């Protein structure tokens, strides 16, 4: 069995100072990231302290279950890709007028 598999899921930890506002728009942010990066899934989580408290921390979910029921590690995502996800998190508009229209 081939054990190489690409990371498809990421956990996003918001900066401590923005936790409340990000969690108020958690579902929108997860959908926003899913639309920006099709084929990948994202979960915003309350973990901490993780990484730099002043920026978003992007954590790849690195393990998966194989057909044999054993746990395997995914190949590490490219650092530029993780950086692109973090940049998209920073550009997410929590209170966008686009979402306020009826």
VOGU-3710 file (C-alpha; in Angstrom, 3 decimals, decimal comma):
1> xxxxxxxxxx> 0,000/0,000/0,000  1,305/3,435/-0,914  1,557/5,582/2,189  2,108/8,907/0,451  -0,972/11,089/0,553  -1,416/14,847/0,279  -2,719/16,821/3,259  -6,337/17,763/2,540  -7,454/19,188/5,874  -6,157/22,144/7,857
11> xxxxxxxxxx> -6,904/23,530/11,293  -6,863/27,323/11,523  -6,064/28,977/14,849  -6,866/32,708/14,851  -4,701/35,274/16,615  -5,667/35,629/20,261  -6,779/39,255/19,862  -9,174/38,338/17,009  -10,628/35,107/18,412  -14,047/36,520/19,329
21> xxxxxxxxxx> -14,665/38,170/15,960  -13,356/35,177/13,978  -15,504/32,723/15,943  -18,559/34,907/15,333  -17,949/34,305/11,603  -16,456/30,796/11,907  -18,691/29,069/9,321  -18,236/31,886/6,811  -14,470/31,774/7,206  -14,375/27,992/6,722
31> xxxxxxxxxx> -16,516/28,331/3,588  -14,378/31,229/2,336  -11,200/29,172/2,649  -12,886/26,140/1,062  -13,834/28,304/-1,933  -10,326/29,780/-2,185  -8,725/26,324/-2,031  -11,081/23,789/-3,670  -10,496/20,200/-2,628  -9,275/21,153/0,848
41> xxxxxxxxxx> -11,232/21,495/4,087  -10,701/23,891/6,964  -11,749/23,988/10,607  -11,336/27,064/12,785  -10,341/25,921/16,281  -9,806/27,354/19,751  -6,330/26,096/20,462  -3,684/27,999/22,243  -1,194/29,141/22,674  -0,119/27,964/19,233
51> xxxxxxxxxx> 2,449/29,618/17,012  2,523/33,398/16,910  -0,338/34,896/18,943  -0,348/37,867/16,551  -1,045/35,895/13,355  -3,114/32,988/12,089  -1,582/29,568/12,659  -2,240/27,000/9,915  -1,920/23,416/11,128  -2,039/20,620/8,541
61> xxxxxxxxxx> -3,777/17,397/9,608  -0,920/15,061/8,783  -2,320/11,602/9,518  -4,836/9,326/7,820  -6,142/5,790/8,200  -5,099/3,349/5,516  -7,227/0,545/4,083  -5,559/-1,766/6,587  -6,835/0,330/9,530  -3,356/1,583/10,426
71> xxxxxxxxxx> -2,453/5,245/10,824  -0,088/6,793/8,262  1,484/10,217/7,795  0,697/12,474/4,847  3,445/14,181/2,891  4,218/17,594/4,329  2,509/20,475/2,482  4,711/23,021/0,727  5,537/26,027/2,909  4,367/28,438/0,185
81> xxxxxxxxxx> 0,937/26,753/0,205  0,605/27,070/3,983  1,698/30,717/3,580  -1,024/31,279/0,961  -3,627/29,892/3,369  -2,397/32,185/6,165  -2,494/35,186/3,790  -6,083/34,304/2,844  -6,989/34,119/6,532  -5,567/37,605/7,051
91> xxxxxxxxxx> -7,564/38,960/4,086  -10,871/37,469/5,300  -13,383/40,264/5,945  -15,275/39,403/9,140  -17,976/42,002/8,558  -18,358/42,150/4,818  -21,236/44,116/3,328  -21,510/41,337/0,739  -22,934/39,020/3,396  -25,266/41,645/4,859
101> xx> -27,399/42,043/1,741  -30,836/40,438/1,902
//
